[in-house]
Amino acid sequence: MYRDYGLIPGVHYITYDGTKEGLKATVEYWERPEKQAELEQIAKRGCEFVRENFKGEKVAENLVNALKERHKEWMHK
């Protein structure tokens, strides 16, 4: 789902399989002391991506571009 917005699992956010067991395993994995530096980097990249790509100007620009594309499609039908 988040890939549609340009976010990449393991780069910008952490995923799990949607089960309670999967959530527990994922949390336990990322709680390990040796994973903290990597976890911090993922959090930092995710935060930077969201700040850059979901600010008002960027969202408005993307919306306008999407509407222009849809308009082209509608006019050629």
N, C-alpha and C positions, 0 to 999 in steps of 0.2 A: 504494500500500500504506500509506504513512504517513498519507495523508489520512484513513484510517479512524480514526486516533487524534487527528485534529484538526490535524495538522501541515500547513502550506501550503508548496508548493514556491516558492522564491524569497523567502519570508518567514522560514521556520524552517530550511530546508535547501536545498542545491543539487542539481539533478538533471542527468542526462545520459541519452543514448539506449541505454546498455547495451553499446555497442561499444567496442573499444579506441580507435578513431579518435575516437569521441564523447567518451570520457574524456579523451583527449589534448587535444582542442579545448577542452573545458570547463576543464581545469586551466590551459591556456595563457591562456584568457580571464580567469579569475579571478586569475591571477598578475600581470596588468597593474597597474602602480602606481596608475592612476586608479580601479581597482576595489576597492582595499583598504579604503576606508572603508565601502563598501556590504557587502563581504564580512564585515567586523567586525560590522556591524549584524545581518546574517543569523545569524551565529554566536551573537551575544548573545541575540537573540530566540529562537533554537532552544534554547539552554541554559536560558533562563528558562522557556520553555514546558515543557520536560522536567522541570525541577525542581518546577514548580508542579503539573503534571498526572500525574506518574508517581511521586510520593511515596507511601509505604505507605497512608496514610489515604485518599487520593484513589482509588488503585487498588482498595482494599477496598470503598469506597463504590460505585464503578462496578460492581464484581463483584456486590455485593448487589443493586443496582438491576437489573442484567441478569438475575440469577436470579429476582427477583420478577416481571419481565416474562415470562420463560419459564414460570414457574409459572402465571401467568394464562392463557397460551396453552395449556398442557397441560390445565388445568382446564376449558377451554371446548371441548375436542375431543370 
